[in-house]
Amino acid sequence: MSLSLGSSCVAISHKIFDCARRNKSKIVSDHPLAEMLRRHYSNSIYVCHILESSVLSAVESRKPFGILTTGPYWKEPLTEATRRIIPDNTHELFLGVWCSGVAVLQLGLDGHDHDRQIERCAVEMVKEGAQIIVLGCAGTA
């Protein structure tokens, strides 16, 4: 596969860049495109998957964090991916993955109480000690 990306296509914050550089052996993504870009660009740039950048930002804050996602299907994959991403000495910061019970295709539908379900889930996360909530689904953004 040949990749032709302009330099303007890759934007990584300095904090994420530094964290990724320091923990390169732990930067792993389940998305195949991220790994293809890493191989293609080798050591010239760092490629962070959206989950990686969010999780690494949370880790860098040194505050407890959790991931809020939609359905229970995502709990195990997000937990496993996060455990691979974070440096070994920071595992205690990751409190887990909470599922709102709202299917991604239901988000934004009128006449439903989905926002309230997601809010209740976020409140539960805070009660459990989360100081940072990482959105584990683009639909919840």
PEZI-V309362 format. One record per residue. NEAR is the number of other ideal C-beta (glycine too) atoms within 10 Angstrom. D_FIRST is the distance of its C-alpha to the first C-alpha in Angstrom with 1 decimal. Layout:
near: (NEAR/NEAR)
d_first: (D_FIRST/D_FIRST)
This chain:
near: (5/4/11/5/11/6/7/6/9/13/7/14/12/7/13/18/15/14/23/20/11/13/17/11/7/18/21/14/19/15/13/8/11/18/14/13/20/19/11/14/14/7/8/6/15/19/19/24/20/14/21/27/19/21/28/26/17/24/23/15/13/9/12/16/23/26/28/21/25/24/14/11/12/17/16/10/14/22/15/12/22/24/14/14/25/21/15/8/8/17/11/8/21/21/16/14/22/21/18/24/14/23/13/15/9/14/18/10/10/4/5/12/10/18/12/11/15/20/12/14/20/18/10/14/23/12/8/12/11/23/15/19/18/21/17/27/18/9/15/18/7)
d_first: (0.0/3.8/6.5/9.9/12.6/16.3/18.5/20.5/17.8/18.4/22.0/23.4/27.2/28.9/30.3/27.0/25.5/28.6/28.6/25.0/25.6/28.8/27.3/23.9/24.4/25.1/22.3/20.3/18.8/18.6/16.0/12.5/11.0/13.5/12.6/8.8/10.4/13.1/11.1/9.3/12.8/14.8/18.4/18.3/18.3/19.0/17.2/19.6/19.2/22.1/24.1/23.7/25.0/27.9/28.9/28.7/30.9/33.3/33.5/34.1/37.1/38.7/39.9/39.6/36.9/35.8/33.1/34.2/32.2/33.0/33.5/34.2/31.0/29.2/31.8/30.5/26.7/27.6/30.3/28.1/25.2/27.9/29.6/26.5/25.9/29.5/31.1/33.6/36.6/35.9/35.7/39.1/37.9/35.8/38.2/36.0/34.5/36.8/36.1/37.9/38.0/36.7/33.9/31.1/31.9/35.5/35.0/36.7/38.7/42.3/45.2/43.6/44.3/40.8/41.1/44.2/42.4/39.7/42.4/44.4/41.4/40.9/44.6/44.5/41.7/43.9/46.9/45.0/44.4/41.1/41.3/37.7/36.0/32.2/31.0/28.8/27.8/26.7/29.3/32.1/31.4)
